[in-house]
Every structure is written in C-alpha cells, then in structure tokens.
Amino acid sequence: MPAHLEILGRLGLDKAIERKLALNYPSAPVEPKVMELFRFADKLTRSPGEMEKADVDRLREAGWSEAAIFDAVLVTSLYACANRFSAGLGLIADF
C-alpha cells in the first residue's frame, strides 16, 4: 500500500482522495467513466479468468477508446507481472 500512496501523492492528488483510491476505490469521488475503468482493472487483477467481452463493452459504453482500453489492459497486466515477480523474490518497496 505505501507504494500506491506514494505514486498517488506524486500525481498531486488531494490526500483524502488519495487514501480513498488506495484503500477503497469505490468510495472515491471520481467521474463514472473513470470508476468503470477502475472496476475493469480491479477485476482483471483479482479475477482474470472471469473477464468477459461484456467487461470491455462496458468500457466502450463509458466512452473509452480502443487505444485506452488496450493501454489499461497492458498497464494492469504489467503491474500484475511486476508484483508477482517482486513477491516471488521477497522484495519490499524501499520508499
């Protein structure tokens, strides 16, 4: 969790929003389009085997472009890979 808070802080987000995003993103005051993207990334992270075409369709309906959806899948997948790599080696964030 410290890594997430650090990144959000560096993005210049308000501390209250930062904590909500890091600890309980559904409670964060963000626009519906952004929340749909958060839900998508969360499901891809926690339950990748349950992803369906409908998940991508909801992003399209929310107004996300094909390029943005591709980027979201790519970034979510890369972080999942990096997290598993770090966990497998017993690495700990140093900030």
Helices and strands as residue ranges (DSSP letters): H 2-10, H 15-24, G 25-27, H 32-46, G 48-50, H 53-62, H 66-89
